[in-house]
Amino acid sequence: MIDYQPVIGLEVHVELKTKSKMFCQCAANYFGKPPNTNTCPVCLGLPGALPVPNQKAIEWTVLIGRALNCHINLVSKFDRKHYFYPDLAKGYQISQYDEPIATKGWLKIKNQISNIKVTDQKSKREQEHRVRINRVHLEEDTGKLVHQSSNTLVDFNRSGVPLVEIVTEPDFTSADEVKVFLEELHTIIRYLGVSDADMEKGTMRMEPNISLKIDQRSNIKDQNDKSKIKTDSLPNYKVEVKNINSFRFVKQAIEYELKRQEEILEKGQTPVQETRGFDEKRQVTYPQRTKEQAHDYRYFPEPDIPPLHFAKDYIEQIQSQLPELPEAKLDRFVNELGLRYGDAFILTREKATADYFEAVLKILGNQGKVAPQQTANLLINKKISSRLDPQDFVKKAMQLLFPQTTDIVQLTSVVKTIIASNPKVVADYNSGKKNAIMYLVGQVMREMKGQVEVKLVIEKLKQKLTYRN
Amino acid sequence: MEVLGKSLLELKALVDEKKIKTEEIFHYFLQRIKKYDPKLKAFMTVVDRDRSGLPIAVKDNYCTKSVRTTASSKVLDDYLPQYESTVTEKLWKNGFSLLGKTNMDAWAHGASTETSDYMLTKNPWDLTRYPGGSSGGSAAALSAYLTPAAMGSDTGGSIRHPAAWCGVVGLKPTYGRVSRYGLISMGSSFDCPGPMTLTVKDNAYLLGLLAGKDRFDATTTNTAIPDYVKNLDTPQRFIIGLAESYFENVDNEIKSRLNQTITVLKKLGHQIKPVKILSPKYAISVYTVLQRSEVSSNLSRYDGVRYANGRHFFGAEAKRRTMLGTYSLSYGYYDAFYKRAQKVRTLVINNFLAIFRDVDLIIGPNTPVTALKIGEFEKYPFFGEIMDALNEPASVAGIPAISLPIGLDRQGLPIGMQIMGNYFREDLILNLAHQFEQETEFFGVIKKGIERYQ
């Protein structure tokens, strides 16, 4: 029996949330707008209309490239990619072919989801591996086809929305690795604030390329020697699965494909090079079209847009906008704040959460009594709502962590004294002016020098007053 | 008030001095169109919706909001643009009103208007001859004084060629000098909107209005815009390059007329200097490959989903160009055709840049022959390329060039001369052209052309 080694690469599309579209002034946010109302001559591809590139989108692509440790090409250009499809207004998509904005990067991932809780630094390192990023480029999104009974309608509201394509090398060997990578990438994109990367809305879309090759590892003693595997030649086919809109479905699609392809290979056949779709309900992939070869696209430099020339200090200026990325933040939370790895992981998944955590720590820092891990516990276990203002969070935290101790004997005696020395107020209370009790509460609080909770004071007072009646 | 033959700026002066109303001028030209256009067939659409400005005719590949725009192709048969091109927008903002849209080769593919899906425009000098093209409708309308000025577009000679054959002034500005936004794309890296006029001064005036950076066209630049009209008041002395390679296969009568012109230029104090320019044949090859490639791409949006008519309405020339362009861009052929052509394009550019270190301007013929008889097209495969052989180098390099009438041949047909300049030196081209006009009145060509249509 032959062992097969999965060879998986990824194409990820992320819609940028710039104010305007990639090549015109229409809003990039097309959600919920009536069909074809968010359009203009440029994104409709009307005769004579010309594209003018969105500087912000270019800047953000550079930012993504740097976040993924890519080399930024100082000269880049747009190209036309030709194919006919009704949602493609010009008969070509403006994309980038041989001179993308960013190339040759990498992203570190943990090999197994279960290993994210490993706290020992050394064994953690061993579980990490770098996924190489082939390229990050910028292009325009297409319109959308809307199928209504036997008719198909075209909505161009999405046409021309900036779309960043991130392509990895075929460095994944399991569906789990892909899922971990995608989650990390998703986190990074959201950290950068350049996209909502919302899979349900389709602002992040994933296309795995999947194939199998004969496993050479059985001949290699060190199972972790991945570099050996990478130098092996790739299989002579690949299957691309399109339009998957959740990490879970990516995993399911890959697992299904690996099984399907293995069965074909076992029969001595080669799987067809094609594009397949994923049926979420049945959890199977199905054929869509045989893959168009890259050479059918007739790429050539977009003559309407002059080449992009980046100055080094422009790149540096963009790079300086890079926030601390989740990986670095996680390390800092573990190493400097002493958080448990798993907790640090949870806190760094959304930048807003991490920022909130640090805002709370900053305020607490002045009081010096609470350990970061204690704060993390409160936040993660939702003991205190993170919807509170950090100041209020801290107040609550202090109350929870350092509850007030009340001398009940003293309280009982104080309540007695106050009732006795305020007969008029007591009379008012008894005649139905229930608010009068608040005066008494105030008096008791003052006597107790605040070392008691208001709730308890009211309870005690009511008890006594009722008793007297 | 006698309007016949008045230049655009003369008419403008009369309007400014309130000696005539624009309505009267409009009426005058509409009457002339009514009288002569049934024979000439210069106009696709005549427009009478606003007479508040000076009339101007516009080639039918400029998008004019709510006015039928076809690029003379049946694919866009009933197309009403929802937006205005930058060029026409600027015209309406500067005191012009649309008189009509002029016939052209479909999609600007040709040098005769013969590929128009609607009709063939006739040469006003001889109705049995081509007007040249692709801006043939604009050139013919102007030559017969059916409009005081017209807009053309020049991808590989489409302004200069019909200007030469119809005996008018036609300028192809530097690529990127005038916005292409709203001009239906033909060869995107070559397309240049430009004015066609009866005088050099009119041309300078229109260029001044139209030049400049446009936020809707990323290929326009911030290069300073000189006062082209005022610049004409100060005649400059130039070193003028003359290239032997531009006289190969050129008709003898055109050559001798050009020599006569050179004598005039020398008399005016200019120095003529022989220069070595790459043979135009290289530019033709480069132009053919790149333009076809861009055409195949630009026409792919007319896929039958959105516009009036489907792909089977494309004429033979559009289909030929699409086929050749698709081939040039195909995998396995891209390097041999498109990529190599781009490399040679760089050589052509460098060649011109080197020459413009030694000379201010370059002159030469711009058509190998004068207007051909209708039907002669068939004798010339690659008709357009042969007719535009002398025009295409400037298009490939993206430098500005003008065509001026310099006389008539024995058959009484206009002969054109081309002046090419360095990037963004339209001011120098216009300065020399104006001096020549002042000295010779184009040997009476423009005047004679108009007088044929009293």
Interface residues (C-beta under 8 A of the other chain):
Chain A: C40 P41 V42 G45 L46 P47 G48 A49 L50 P51 V52 P53 R80 H82 F84 P86 A89 K90 G91 Y92 V154 Q293 A294 H295 D296 R298 Y299 F300 P303 D304 I305 P306
Chain B: N61 Y62 C63 T69 A71 L76 Y79 P81 Q82 Y83 S85 R180 Y181 G182 L183 I184 S185 S188 S189 R215 F216 D217 A218 T219 S293 E294 S296 S297 L299 S300 R301 Y302 D303 V305 R306 T326 L329 S330 Y331 G332 Y334 Y338
